[in-house]
Amino acid sequence: MKTKKIFIYFKLLRVNQWIKNLVIFTAIIFSGNLFDWTLFFNTVIGFFIFCLLSSTSYVLNDIIDYPYDKKHPIKKNRPLAAGLITIPEATFITFILTLTSLIIALFFSLPFFFLSLFFLLLHFFYSLYLKRQPVIDIFSISFSFTIRALAGEVISGFHIPIWLLLTIFFLSLFMASVKRHAELVAQGKGTRISLYRYNEHFLDFLTYTSSTLAIISYSSYTYFERLPQVKNIFTNFFLSLYPNFEVRKWLMVTIPLVVYGVARYAQLLYEKYEGEQPEKIITTDKPLLVTVLLWGLIIITLIYIL
């Protein structure tokens, strides 16, 4: 019985969506400091703090959206909408999570605390007001991903190149647009207030624009930014074979993978209308999962091995 209750709480906290907070590792990965164990450990702590902050916003959102979730074909199965958790229980959990995450963030560092607080306030206003405003709602989601990336920058002290930051922003905007399109097509306008101001053509426009800008931003990053020089046992060997190896635009070989990943994600939307659960798509669709893993492998190889 206790195991079942714990599973219900995990479902309420949406632990499966904690994958979104991996964006916080952007700074140490692309600066060549992933294997600096002090920075890695600090980033892991920051990751879990943002997991708590995310869960806080999810529970708060479920409390506010309770009447709408009960009418939603998928969200009606969430613990609160299904009656497995009471509103007073959810309110208490929100209070405890807020207090805990912010206290830990404050002991971590003051700049990190302010970013954490801003992240929480953004989601608070999103749940209360912003998600009811078309366009503003999906831009708010994109800003939340940008804040996650900046939190990693604050933790590590290493700057994230602007083109990479723009890639994160536009890619999250693309995924948010896809999600709204999936909701509109699959469930209609009755499950979310902002959907009354959306239509398929406009969401198609947002999807095309944001995906194009994400690809352009990532391509610009791979061309204009030089790879960080991480010294290892292979460095001298590759420099002897290719004297100008480190100045070549090797990151550009990953552009086709990014283009395919975006195209595959869009394909799943237009063929199966599965864009409403992005974390499920990324972790269950084999072609997309292989693409992400291959992209990650090439990035790690180029930065840390060659």
C-alpha angles and dihedrals in degrees: 000000000000090000090054091050091050089051089052091052091049089052091049090051090047093226088176088068094056086094087083090069092064084089085082089075092063095097098052094040098052095037090058095247102109091116095048093111096204092053091041092052092047091049091050089054089049089049092056092045089056089046088059091045091050092049089050090056092046094053091045090049091051091052093051094042095045095117093047096043091056088062095044115100092222106023092053086077093061112114095250097044090044092053095244090120123036123228092244089053092049091047091052091048090051091052094048094046092048093049094044097046095046094047091051090046091051092053089047096058139311097243090048090050092054092049090049091049092048090049091051093046091049090055091043092055089040091058093045102039121342097068089060091061116082116235091005089069095058092040088055090055090051092050090052090058090047090053090053090054092047089051088059089050091053092048096049100032090226120125121240110221112247093239090056091047090051089050090057092047097049094040091054089046089054092050092047091051090049090050093052090048091052092049092049095049098039103039106014126226100305098083099060129032096218091056090073087071095046131080132184096255093053092047089048088054092050091047094050094044098047094044091050092048091047091054092045092048093049092046090051090051093052092048103041101036123074121222114257111253107242109181116220141143091282096052099086092042094056093041089055090052096040111022092189095040096122095054096052119103095247094152088069089076087074094060095088089053091053092047091049092047092053091045092048091050090051091047091056089052098050096039103037105011091230098140093106092083107041095171089056093050094050094048100040108033104090099205091049093043092050090049093052092046092047091048090051092047092052092047092051091045095050095045103036109023112029 
